[in-house]
């Protein structure tokens, strides 16, 4: 559709990384990653990268980069290179843990909805299977109310309350009061971001530990 209209298609592949999805092979023109997340993987560097499908696009990007000075710091670049060396093994554990928690959440009657493309009832699981080699470790779920979400966040011990994602440690985020706090309530509701919505970035800890922490926090938010 993009090519028919003469426009470029850019894909943010931060959540899946090249381990689980390679948009250039699927026809994208540009791929964007926040290297701060999985590519670095250790929550200690800041940066981003744009990957171009062709040398022509690469030259156009280089011109912008040269004129605007948008470059990564040398030490941050070093940290990303370090992180890339363990990316494949980290992502395998991230997904194993993420899938385990998504399945646990989907079996709880006190959880209204679970958002994870690897669950059988996800409306786009067929698409995910067709173009991805895995489903990643980002899991969202709805506890219906702000009070229950707060109780959950106050009860976790292993999960850390933070806005970031993609590091070796497990994080939990409450979008309504964190990442999307500046969005008007009516607009958040239209987007499906309710007061009870929580987002997990599941780390690479022992799966029994993250499962136990999740269960304990859910039990503390009846």
Residue, then its C-alpha position, 0 to 999 in steps of 0.5 A: x500500500x505504501x509503495x502504491x502511494x510512493x511513501x516510505x514505510x517505517x517500522x518500530x521494531x523495538x519490542x521484538x528486536x531482529x531476533x523475533x522480527x526483521x521488517x526489512x525482509x517483510x518489505x519495510x523501508x526503514x526500521x527504528x529501534x530504541x537501543x535503550x531497550x532490548x538491544x542494550x538490554x541492561x538499562x544503562x545506555x541511551x540511544x536510538x538507531x534507524x536502519x535503511x533498506x537501501x544505500x540511497x536511503x542510508x545516504x539521505x539519513x546520513x545527510x540529516x545526521x551530519x547536518x543536525x548532529x544526531x549521533x550516539x555518545x561513544x560510550x553508549x555505542x559501546x554499551x549497545x555493542x556489548x548488549x548485542x553480543x547477548x541479545x539472542x540468548x536474552x530474548x529467548x529467556x525474555x519470551x519464555x518468561x513473558x509467555x508464562x506470565x501471559x498464560x498465568x494472567x489469562x487464567x485469572x478470573x480477577x484479570x479482565x483482559x490480557x494483551x499478548x500476541x502469543x495467546x490463542x485468543x489474541x485477534x492477530x495471533x495468526x498474523x504474529x505467527x506469520x511474520x514473527x519468530x517469537x512474541x516477545x516479553x511485553x504483556x499488558x493486562x487490566x485490573x479494572x480500577x485504579x485502586x487495584x492497580x495501585x495495590x498491585x504496584x505496591x505489592x510487587x517485590x521483584x518487579x520494579x515500578x518504572x516507565x522503561x522496558x527491555x532490560x534484564x530486570x522485570x518492570x511494571x508500568x501504570x500508563x494512566x499515571x505514568x507514560x500517558x498521564x498527560x493524555x486527557x482521560x477521555x482520550x485515554x478511554x478512547x485509546x483503551x488505556x483505562x485506570x486499571x491497565x498495567x504494562x509488564x516488561x518481563x525480565x530474565x529472572x528465574x521464571x518461578x520467581x517472576x510467576x510467584x511475584x505476579x501471583x502475590x501482587x494479584x492476590x494483594x489486589x482483590 
